[in-house]
Amino acid sequence: MIAYHASHEQFSPRDLLRFAKLAERAGFEAIHSSDHFHPWSERQGQSGFSFAWLGAAMQATHVPFGMICAPGPRYHPTLIAQACATLQQMFPRRLWVTLGSGEALNEVITGSSWPDKQTRNERLLEAATIIRRLFTGEEVSHEGHFVTHKAKLYSLPGTPPGLLGAALSPETAALHGRWADGLLTTGHDPAAVGKIVQAFRDNGGAGKPIYLKFQLSYARDQAVAEDEAYDQWRNNVLPREMLATLQYVSDFDVAGQAVTREDLRRQLPISNDVAFFQARINEYQSVGCDHIILHNVNRCQEEFMKDFGRVVLKANLQVT
């Protein structure tokens, strides 16, 4: 499966609704939604509410949808469970949700302190357990990182949404293998991605689907692909720990000033050649990635969908 990534940080909900319909017409087999309260940069300048958008986008299309969100101060797990159950009931078997440990950028708005990675992982596992129990129709009471008192979902789908775990390291992937229905990861080096996939499979994830979010910059003009990537995505190649712990959009823009164009090229594939990206997709598939989510990080979305629809999506359908 090849999916289109709807980046709420970069585009308005209205534009993303149009892009979702265009992506389906171009041949993308699914849509994947981000979920942020703040964008990564003032230059991106958007951040719509993904759960509201998903209802409209799923009504306007026919393909499956995935989304990633983080249980924490902003989203209590009971809220995530109710939102996802509602979407899945309206659009049966069309939703999967990935749980991540989150970023301070989206969570400190509540006034809560930002915990260390171990605590965030513990919180994530606890939230996943609560959500799964709620999906069964059970009345749930719980005390821990989250407090839940006699919570029960009354509007349930026939089949609950798939519940995936997000991981950027083998260590986190190994933790997810024991509870998640699948794994979502990202990365530019296929060998490193393969290690994350293997860690998940070796620790309870054997036979479960692997999703890869492939971040790239494609435009028909190479200079546009490079300039747009630098404008829109240079903050996102900062070190992983900074991405998780910087608290404000202004912090990211200040830190991003130190990122050079060469830094960006080392971590983000940039090209005007569709065949270049098809070869990289083949590499990801060879290390075990079953489903590829394509995120074109620049603003040239329509030509990206048209060109990849003619080459990449057609090739993928022939293989499958």
C-alpha positions in Angstrom: 0.0 0.0 0.0 1.2 3.5 -0.9 -0.4 6.3 1.1 -0.5 10.1 0.9 0.5 12.1 4.0 -1.7 15.0 4.9 0.5 17.5 6.7 -1.7 19.7 8.9 1.3 21.8 9.9 1.9 22.9 6.4 -1.6 23.2 4.8 -5.0 24.5 5.8 -7.7 21.9 6.5 -9.6 23.2 3.4 -6.5 22.6 1.2 -5.9 19.2 2.8 -9.4 18.1 2.1 -8.9 19.0 -1.6 -5.5 17.2 -1.6 -7.1 14.0 -0.1 -9.6 13.9 -2.9 -6.9 14.5 -5.5 -4.7 11.8 -3.9 -7.4 9.2 -4.2 -8.0 10.1 -7.8 -4.2 9.9 -8.5 -4.2 6.3 -7.2 -3.0 6.6 -3.6 -4.4 3.7 -1.7 -4.8 5.4 1.7 -4.4 8.8 3.4 -2.3 9.4 6.5 -2.9 12.4 8.8 -0.6 14.2 11.1 -1.9 15.6 14.4 -0.3 18.8 15.9 -1.5 21.7 18.0 1.5 23.9 16.7 3.5 23.7 13.4 7.2 23.0 13.4 7.9 26.5 12.0 6.2 29.9 11.5 7.0 29.3 7.8 4.6 26.3 7.8 1.9 28.4 9.4 -1.0 25.9 9.9 -2.2 23.3 12.4 -5.8 22.2 12.0 -7.6 19.8 14.3 -7.1 16.4 12.7 -10.0 14.6 14.3 -12.5 17.1 12.9 -10.8 17.0 9.5 -10.8 13.2 9.4 -14.6 13.1 9.6 -14.9 15.4 6.5 -12.1 13.7 4.6 -13.3 10.2 5.1 -16.8 11.2 4.0 -15.4 12.8 0.8 -13.3 9.7 -0.2 -13.4 5.9 -0.1 -9.8 4.9 0.9 -8.6 3.9 4.4 -7.1 6.6 6.7 -4.5 6.5 9.3 -3.5 9.1 11.8 -0.9 9.5 14.5 -1.5 11.2 17.9 0.0 11.2 21.3 -1.8 10.4 24.5 -0.8 12.9 27.2 -1.9 16.2 28.7 -3.6 17.3 25.5 -5.4 14.0 24.7 -6.6 11.8 27.5 -6.7 8.2 26.2 -10.5 8.1 26.8 -10.9 11.0 24.3 -8.7 9.3 21.7 -10.7 6.1 22.2 -14.1 7.9 21.7 -12.9 9.9 18.7 -11.5 6.8 16.9 -14.4 4.6 17.8 -16.8 7.2 16.4 -14.8 7.5 13.1 -14.6 3.8 12.7 -18.3 3.4 13.3 -19.2 5.9 10.6 -16.6 4.5 8.2 -16.2 0.8 9.0 -12.8 -0.8 8.7 -11.2 2.4 7.2 -9.2 3.7 10.2 -6.0 2.9 11.9 -4.4 5.0 14.6 -0.8 5.2 15.7 0.1 6.2 19.2 3.4 8.1 19.8 5.1 9.4 22.9 4.6 13.0 21.7 6.5 16.3 21.5 6.6 19.1 24.0 5.7 21.5 21.2 2.1 20.2 21.4 1.8 19.3 25.1 3.2 22.1 27.2 0.2 24.3 26.2 -1.6 22.6 29.0 0.9 23.9 31.6 2.2 20.4 32.3 5.9 19.6 32.7 7.6 17.6 30.0 8.7 14.1 31.2 11.7 12.1 30.2 11.6 9.4 27.5 11.1 6.5 29.8 8.2 8.2 31.5 6.7 9.0 28.1 7.0 5.4 27.0 5.4 4.2 30.2 2.5 6.7 29.7 2.1 5.5 26.1 1.8 1.8 27.1 -0.7 2.7 29.8 -2.8 4.7 27.3 -2.8 1.9 24.8 -4.1 -0.5 27.4 -6.9 1.9 28.4 -7.9 2.5 24.8 -8.0 -1.2 24.0 -10.2 -1.9 27.0 -12.6 0.9 26.0 -12.8 -0.5 22.4 -14.2 -3.7 23.9 -17.1 -1.9 25.5 -15.6 -2.5 29.0 -16.2 0.0 31.8 -12.7 1.2 32.7 -11.3 2.6 35.9 -7.6 3.2 36.2 -5.0 5.1 38.2 -1.5 5.8 37.0 -0.1 8.4 34.7 -3.7 8.7 33.6 -6.7 8.6 35.9 -9.9 7.1 34.4 -13.1 6.6 36.5 -15.9 4.3 35.2 -15.4 5.3 31.6 -17.3 3.4 29.0 -17.9 3.9 25.2 -21.5 3.6 24.1 -20.9 4.2 20.4 -18.7 1.3 19.2 -17.7 0.1 15.8 -18.2 -3.5 14.7 -14.4 -3.8 14.4 -12.1 -1.6 16.4 -9.5 0.5 14.6 -6.0 -0.9 14.3 -3.8 0.4 17.1 -0.1 0.9 16.1 3.0 2.1 17.9 5.4 4.8 16.6 9.1 4.2 17.0 12.2 6.0 15.8 14.7 3.6 17.5 15.1 -0.2 17.8 14.6 0.1 21.6 11.2 1.7 21.3 10.2 -0.6 18.5 11.0 -3.6 20.8 8.6 -2.2 23.4 5.8 -1.8 20.9 6.1 -5.4 19.7 4.3 -6.7 22.7 1.2 -4.6 22.5 0.8 -2.9 19.1 -1.1 -4.2 16.0 1.7 -2.8 13.9 4.6 -0.4 13.7 5.0 3.1 12.2 8.5 4.3 11.7 10.4 6.8 9.6 14.0 7.3 8.5 16.2 8.0 5.5 18.6 5.1 5.7 17.1 1.7 4.7 19.6 -0.2 6.8 18.7 1.7 9.9 15.0 1.3 9.2 15.6 -2.5 8.8 17.1 -2.6 12.4 13.9 -0.9 13.8 11.7 -3.4 11.8 13.7 -6.4 13.1 13.6 -5.2 16.7 9.8 -5.0 16.5 9.5 -8.4 14.9 11.9 -10.0 17.4 9.9 -8.8 20.4 6.3 -9.8 19.6 5.7 -8.1 16.3 6.3 -11.0 13.9 3.6 -11.0 11.2 2.3 -7.6 12.1 2.3 -4.8 9.4 5.1 -2.3 9.2 4.3 1.3 8.0 7.1 3.6 6.9 6.6 7.4 6.6 8.9 8.3 3.8 9.8 12.0 3.9 11.1 13.5 0.6 11.1 16.6 -1.5 10.0 16.2 -5.1 9.3 18.9 -7.6 9.7 19.0 -11.4 12.4 21.6 -11.0 15.4 20.5 -8.9 16.0 24.0 -7.5 12.4 24.3 -6.4 12.6 20.9 -4.7 15.7 22.1 -2.8 14.6 25.6 -1.9 11.1 24.4 -0.8 12.6 21.6 1.4 14.9 24.1 3.1 12.1 26.5 3.7 9.5 24.0 4.9 11.5 21.2 6.6 14.9 22.2 7.8 13.7 22.4 11.4 12.6 18.7 11.2 16.1 17.4 10.7 17.3 18.6 14.1 18.5 15.9 16.5 15.7 13.6 17.6 15.8 14.7 21.3 15.5 18.3 20.3 12.4 17.5 18.2 10.8 16.0 21.3 11.8 18.5 23.9 11.8 22.0 22.3 8.7 23.7 23.5 7.8 26.6 21.2 7.6 27.3 17.5 10.1 30.1 18.0 12.6 27.6 19.6 12.5 25.5 16.5 13.0 28.4 14.2 16.0 29.6 16.2 17.5 26.1 16.2 16.8 25.6 12.5 19.0 28.6 11.6 22.0 26.4 12.3 20.8 23.8 9.7 22.6 24.1 6.4 21.4 23.0 3.0 24.0 20.3 3.1 22.7 19.1 6.5 19.3 18.8 4.9 20.5 16.9 1.9 22.2 14.3 4.1 18.9 13.5 5.9 16.2 14.2 3.3 16.1 12.7 -0.2 15.6 15.6 -2.7 15.2 15.1 -6.4 13.2 16.0 -9.5 13.4 12.4 -10.7 10.5 10.1 -9.8 12.6 7.0 -10.6 15.0 8.0 -7.8 12.2 7.8 -5.2 10.9 4.6 -6.7 14.3 2.9 -6.1 14.3 4.1 -2.5 10.8 2.8 -2.0 12.0 -0.6 -3.3 14.8 -0.5 -0.7 12.4 0.1 2.1 10.2 -2.7 1.0 13.2 -5.0 0.9 13.9 -4.4 4.6 10.3 -5.3 5.6 8.2 -2.2 5.2 4.8 -3.3 4.0 3.1 0.0 3.6 4.8 3.3 2.5 3.4 6.7 3.5 4.7 9.4 1.1 5.2 12.8 2.6 6.3 15.4 0.1 7.6 18.0 2.5 7.4 21.0 0.1 4.4 22.8 -1.2 4.3 21.3 -4.7 1.6 18.8 -3.8 -0.4 18.6 -7.0 2.5 17.9 -9.4 3.8 15.4 -6.8 0.5 13.5 -6.8 0.2 13.5 -10.6 3.7 12.4 -11.3 3.9 9.8 -8.6 0.5 8.5 -9.7 1.8 7.9 -13.2 5.0 6.1 -12.1 5.2 5.0 -8.5 1.6 4.1 -7.8 1.3 2.3 -11.1 4.4 0.3 -10.4 3.3 -0.6 -6.9 -0.1 -1.9 -8.2 1.7 -4.1 -10.8 3.9 -5.6 -8.1 1.0 -6.3 -5.7 
